[in-house]
Amino acid sequence: MRNDQKWLDYQHEIGLRHHRTKKNQTDGAAASAAIVPFRDLFALIFPVTVTLKPFLAKKGHSAEDVEKMYAAWLKSCLLQITLWSHPYVKAGDF
């Protein structure tokens, strides 16, 4: 998918599905938390990104290629988390 409006709309939808705006409506998970707190979204960046680097290194790529792939993965995660955070940027949701 390209970074066009359709992709941006989908990223916004993911953010809404983690926020109380739409949380648990799509999958009907009644026993789930009412909201994923804003602080938890950014806390996920570390385990989701750092754990990938050793995996990339095991595949026989050069150290330079591993760094480039890791940097691309990190940038992607940061962009997506930033976009998913849009519904939270209002009073009471920090």
MDTraj code that builds the backbone (N, CA, C; nanometers):
import mdtraj as md
import numpy as np

residues = "MET ARG ASN ASP GLN LYS TRP LEU ASP TYR GLN HIS GLU ILE GLY LEU ARG HIS HIS ARG THR LYS LYS ASN GLN THR ASP GLY ALA ALA ALA SER ALA ALA ILE VAL PRO PHE ARG ASP LEU PHE ALA LEU ILE PHE PRO VAL THR VAL THR LEU LYS PRO PHE LEU ALA LYS LYS GLY HIS SER ALA GLU ASP VAL GLU LYS MET TYR ALA ALA TRP LEU LYS SER CYS LEU LEU GLN ILE THR LEU TRP SER HIS PRO TYR VAL LYS ALA GLY ASP PHE".split()
xyz = np.array([
    [0.0830, -0.1178, 0.0000],
    [0.0000, 0.0000, 0.0000],
    [0.0879, 0.1248, 0.0000],
    [0.0497, 0.2219, -0.0727],
    [0.1242, 0.3481, -0.0770],
    [0.0774, 0.4395, 0.0364],
    [0.1559, 0.5410, 0.0611],
    [0.1179, 0.6404, 0.1613],
    [0.0218, 0.7407, 0.0999],
    [-0.0882, 0.6911, 0.0496],
    [-0.1901, 0.7783, -0.0069],
    [-0.3022, 0.7962, 0.0958],
    [-0.4077, 0.8629, 0.0581],
    [-0.5157, 0.8907, 0.1519],
    [-0.5813, 0.7635, 0.2055],
    [-0.5938, 0.6626, 0.1207],
    [-0.6536, 0.5359, 0.1664],
    [-0.5699, 0.4739, 0.2791],
    [-0.4385, 0.4754, 0.2622],
    [-0.3487, 0.4217, 0.3644],
    [-0.3566, 0.5057, 0.4920],
    [-0.3571, 0.6389, 0.4761],
    [-0.3687, 0.7275, 0.5924],
    [-0.5014, 0.7057, 0.6653],
    [-0.6087, 0.6879, 0.5910],
    [-0.7395, 0.6615, 0.6519],
    [-0.7376, 0.5318, 0.7316],
    [-0.6699, 0.4304, 0.6770],
    [-0.6617, 0.3021, 0.7476],
    [-0.5805, 0.3162, 0.8760],
    [-0.4711, 0.3909, 0.8734],
    [-0.3922, 0.4134, 0.9944],
    [-0.4761, 0.4856, 1.0996],
    [-0.5565, 0.5823, 1.0558],
    [-0.6447, 0.6529, 1.1485],
    [-0.7466, 0.5558, 1.2094],
    [-0.7990, 0.4668, 1.1288],
    [-0.8943, 0.3660, 1.1770],
    [-0.8302, 0.2762, 1.2833],
    [-0.7055, 0.2378, 1.2616],
    [-0.6358, 0.1566, 1.3618],
    [-0.6269, 0.2333, 1.4932],
    [-0.5929, 0.3620, 1.4858],
    [-0.5881, 0.4438, 1.6061],
    [-0.7224, 0.4494, 1.6765],
    [-0.8291, 0.4646, 1.6007],
    [-0.9630, 0.4685, 1.6604],
    [-0.9975, 0.3363, 1.7280],
    [-0.9509, 0.2271, 1.6723],
    [-0.9806, 0.0954, 1.7289],
    [-0.9044, 0.0685, 1.8580],
    [-0.8025, 0.1492, 1.8886],
    [-0.7306, 0.1373, 2.0147],
    [-0.7814, 0.2405, 2.1161],
    [-0.8525, 0.3381, 2.0690],
    [-0.9066, 0.4462, 2.1514],
    [-1.0510, 0.4128, 2.1879],
    [-1.1013, 0.4761, 2.2912],
    [-1.2394, 0.4483, 2.3340],
    [-1.3428, 0.4800, 2.2260],
    [-1.3039, 0.5595, 2.1257],
    [-1.3951, 0.5942, 2.0173],
    [-1.4532, 0.4705, 1.9502],
    [-1.3670, 0.3695, 1.9248],
    [-1.4124, 0.2484, 1.8551],
    [-1.3612, 0.1192, 1.9192],
    [-1.2958, 0.1294, 2.0345],
    [-1.2354, 0.0115, 2.0970],
    [-1.3408, -0.0958, 2.1188],
    [-1.3100, -0.2156, 2.0763],
    [-1.3922, -0.3362, 2.0939],
    [-1.5176, -0.3407, 2.0078],
    [-1.5414, -0.2415, 1.9262],
    [-1.6603, -0.2436, 1.8404],
    [-1.6404, -0.3319, 1.7181],
    [-1.5203, -0.3303, 1.6623],
    [-1.4950, -0.4070, 1.5399],
    [-1.4963, -0.5563, 1.5669],
    [-1.4284, -0.5986, 1.6753],
    [-1.4200, -0.7412, 1.7043],
    [-1.5168, -0.7866, 1.8125],
    [-1.5900, -0.6956, 1.8720],
    [-1.6892, -0.7301, 1.9736],
    [-1.6292, -0.7917, 2.0982],
    [-1.5099, -0.7505, 2.1358],
    [-1.4410, -0.8054, 2.2530],
    [-1.4897, -0.7364, 2.3790],
    [-1.5939, -0.7881, 2.4400],
    [-1.6546, -0.7258, 2.5578],
    [-1.5635, -0.7285, 2.6800],
    [-1.4762, -0.8262, 2.6915],
    [-1.3918, -0.8399, 2.8103],
    [-1.2603, -0.7624, 2.7994],
    [-1.2400, -0.6948, 2.6902],
    [-1.1155, -0.6210, 2.6697],
    [-1.1218, -0.4847, 2.7378],
    [-1.0041, -0.4248, 2.7559],
    [-0.9969, -0.2905, 2.8140],
    [-1.0726, -0.1914, 2.7269],
    [-1.1254, -0.0881, 2.7885],
    [-1.2039, 0.0123, 2.7153],
    [-1.1178, 0.1006, 2.6261],
    [-0.9888, 0.1109, 2.6574],
    [-0.8973, 0.1950, 2.5803],
    [-0.7552, 0.1439, 2.6000],
    [-0.6720, 0.1582, 2.4990],
    [-0.5284, 0.1360, 2.5135],
    [-0.4723, 0.2733, 2.5472],
    [-0.4189, 0.2922, 2.6685],
    [-0.3705, 0.4247, 2.7067],
    [-0.2633, 0.4778, 2.6112],
    [-0.2671, 0.6065, 2.5895],
    [-0.1722, 0.6730, 2.5001],
    [-0.0283, 0.6370, 2.5349],
    [0.0029, 0.6362, 2.6631],
    [0.1406, 0.6080, 2.7052],
    [0.1849, 0.4680, 2.6630],
    [0.0914, 0.3744, 2.6499],
    [0.1256, 0.2374, 2.6107],
    [0.1564, 0.2249, 2.4618],
    [0.0992, 0.3115, 2.3796],
    [0.1291, 0.3059, 2.2372],
    [0.2782, 0.3279, 2.2121],
    [0.3330, 0.4335, 2.2702],
    [0.4737, 0.4641, 2.2485],
    [0.5653, 0.3669, 2.3211],
    [0.5177, 0.3092, 2.4309],
    [0.5989, 0.2097, 2.5022],
    [0.6205, 0.0848, 2.4168],
    [0.5334, 0.0596, 2.3223],
    [0.5476, -0.0570, 2.2353],
    [0.6611, -0.0439, 2.1348],
    [0.7050, 0.0770, 2.1074],
    [0.8083, 0.0974, 2.0072],
    [0.9348, 0.0187, 2.0409],
    [0.9759, 0.0215, 2.1650],
    [1.1008, -0.0458, 2.2023],
    [1.0942, -0.1971, 2.1775],
    [1.0011, -0.2707, 2.2371],
    [1.0030, -0.4157, 2.2135],
    [0.9762, -0.4555, 2.0683],
    [0.8959, -0.3788, 1.9983],
    [0.8634, -0.4127, 1.8596],
    [0.9816, -0.3871, 1.7667],
    [1.0648, -0.2906, 1.7986],
    [1.1765, -0.2587, 1.7097],
    [1.3060, -0.3280, 1.7507],
    [1.3401, -0.3267, 1.8761],
    [1.4682, -0.3818, 1.9207],
    [1.4750, -0.5329, 1.8991],
    [1.3655, -0.6007, 1.9168],
    [1.3661, -0.7461, 1.9011],
    [1.3859, -0.7897, 1.7564],
    [1.3658, -0.7016, 1.6612],
    [1.3815, -0.7370, 1.5205],
    [1.5276, -0.7434, 1.4780],
    [1.6111, -0.6615, 1.5360],
    [1.7499, -0.6515, 1.4909],
    [1.8236, -0.7859, 1.4960],
    [1.8179, -0.8609, 1.6052],
    [1.8850, -0.9908, 1.6070],
    [1.8273, -1.0877, 1.5018],
    [1.6996, -1.0800, 1.4792],
    [1.6363, -1.1638, 1.3770],
    [1.6928, -1.1318, 1.2389],
    [1.7058, -1.0052, 1.2070],
    [1.7627, -0.9646, 1.0782],
    [1.9075, -1.0102, 1.0652],
    [1.9831, -1.0017, 1.1723],
    [2.1245, -1.0394, 1.1698],
    [2.1426, -1.1898, 1.1472],
    [2.0477, -1.2696, 1.1912],
    [2.0571, -1.4160, 1.1768],
    [2.0392, -1.4627, 1.0330],
    [1.9889, -1.3805, 0.9475],
    [1.9573, -1.4213, 0.8113],
    [2.0751, -1.4091, 0.7144],
    [2.1918, -1.3723, 0.7647],
    [2.3103, -1.3671, 0.6806],
    [2.3334, -1.2365, 0.6069],
    [2.2568, -1.1360, 0.6388],
    [2.2770, -1.0048, 0.5755],
    [2.4004, -0.9377, 0.6349],
    [2.4602, -0.8486, 0.5584],
    [2.5757, -0.7741, 0.6093],
    [2.5300, -0.6822, 0.7228],
    [2.6244, -0.6426, 0.8065],
    [2.5930, -0.5517, 0.9173],
    [2.5332, -0.4215, 0.8647],
    [2.5848, -0.3750, 0.7513],
    [2.5329, -0.2515, 0.6911],
    [2.3876, -0.2697, 0.6468],
    [2.3572, -0.3820, 0.5838],
    [2.2195, -0.4084, 0.5408],
    [2.1255, -0.4250, 0.6599],
    [2.1733, -0.4907, 0.7648],
    [2.0919, -0.5064, 0.8861],
    [2.0578, -0.3691, 0.9426],
    [2.1560, -0.2803, 0.9485],
    [2.1312, -0.1451, 1.0004],
    [2.0300, -0.0702, 0.9139],
    [2.0407, -0.0842, 0.7818],
    [1.9472, -0.0161, 0.6920],
    [1.8055, -0.0716, 0.7082],
    [1.7928, -0.2035, 0.7161],
    [1.6598, -0.2637, 0.7334],
    [1.6009, -0.2256, 0.8691],
    [1.6864, -0.2262, 0.9714],
    [1.6404, -0.1887, 1.1045],
    [1.5944, -0.0427, 1.1076],
    [1.6717, 0.0455, 1.0444],
    [1.6338, 0.1875, 1.0402],
    [1.5008, 0.2057, 0.9679],
    [1.4803, 0.1318, 0.8595],
    [1.3529, 0.1410, 0.7865],
    [1.2377, 0.0914, 0.8734],
    [1.2591, -0.0181, 0.9449],
    [1.1558, -0.0729, 1.0342],
    [1.1232, 0.0268, 1.1451],
    [1.2265, 0.0856, 1.2051],
    [1.2056, 0.1829, 1.3117],
    [1.1265, 0.3032, 1.2607],
    [1.1634, 0.3548, 1.1444],
    [1.0916, 0.4694, 1.0868],
    [0.9456, 0.4344, 1.0604],
    [0.9216, 0.3157, 1.0091],
    [0.7849, 0.2721, 0.9824],
    [0.7035, 0.2648, 1.1115],
    [0.7622, 0.2056, 1.2140],
    [0.6921, 0.1945, 1.3431],
    [0.6631, 0.3314, 1.4028],
    [0.7604, 0.4204, 1.3983],
    [0.7396, 0.5552, 1.4525],
    [0.6301, 0.6296, 1.3770],
    [0.6303, 0.6175, 1.2449],
    [0.5269, 0.6831, 1.1646],
    [0.3885, 0.6277, 1.1992],
    [0.3767, 0.4961, 1.2048],
    [0.2466, 0.4364, 1.2314],
    [0.1961, 0.4692, 1.3717],
    [0.2830, 0.4610, 1.4713],
    [0.2413, 0.4948, 1.6080],
    [0.2000, 0.6415, 1.6156],
    [0.2712, 0.7281, 1.5463],
    [0.2344, 0.8697, 1.5442],
    [0.0957, 0.8881, 1.4838],
    [0.0696, 0.8211, 1.3726],
    [-0.0624, 0.8315, 1.3094],
    [-0.1715, 0.7697, 1.3972],
    [-0.1424, 0.6566, 1.4609],
    [-0.2422, 0.5925, 1.5475],
    [-0.2747, 0.6792, 1.6683],
    [-0.1856, 0.7702, 1.7039],
    [-0.2041, 0.8537, 1.8224],
    [-0.3006, 0.9691, 1.8015],
    [-0.3394, 0.9957, 1.6796],
    [-0.4249, 1.1106, 1.6500],
    [-0.5513, 1.1174, 1.7370],
    [-0.6256, 1.0081, 1.7570],
    [-0.7469, 1.0182, 1.8393],
    [-0.7202, 1.0582, 1.9848],
    [-0.5972, 1.0405, 2.0331],
    [-0.5638, 1.0680, 2.1716],
    [-0.5264, 1.2129, 2.1978],
    [-0.5041, 1.2893, 2.0953],
    [-0.4518, 1.4235, 2.1134],
    [-0.5651, 1.5200, 2.1486],
    [-0.6171, 1.4994, 2.2674],
    [-0.7196, 1.5879, 2.3231],
    [-0.7174, 1.5743, 2.4750],
    [-0.7731, 1.6696, 2.5416],
    [-0.7707, 1.6708, 2.6882],
    [-0.8287, 1.5424, 2.7451],
    [-0.7608, 1.4881, 2.8471],
    [-0.8093, 1.3701, 2.9167],
    [-0.7595, 1.2375, 2.8601],
    [-0.6922, 1.2391, 2.7462],
    [-0.6468, 1.1147, 2.6864],
    [-0.4959, 1.0965, 2.6852],
    [-0.4222, 1.1797, 2.7570],
    [-0.2774, 1.1630, 2.7608],
    [-0.2444, 1.0675, 2.8666],
])
top = md.Topology()
chain = top.add_chain()
for i, resn in enumerate(residues, 1):
    res = top.add_residue(resn, chain, resSeq=i)
    for name in ("N", "CA", "C"):
        top.add_atom(name, md.element.get_by_symbol(name[0]), res)
traj = md.Trajectory(xyz[None], top)
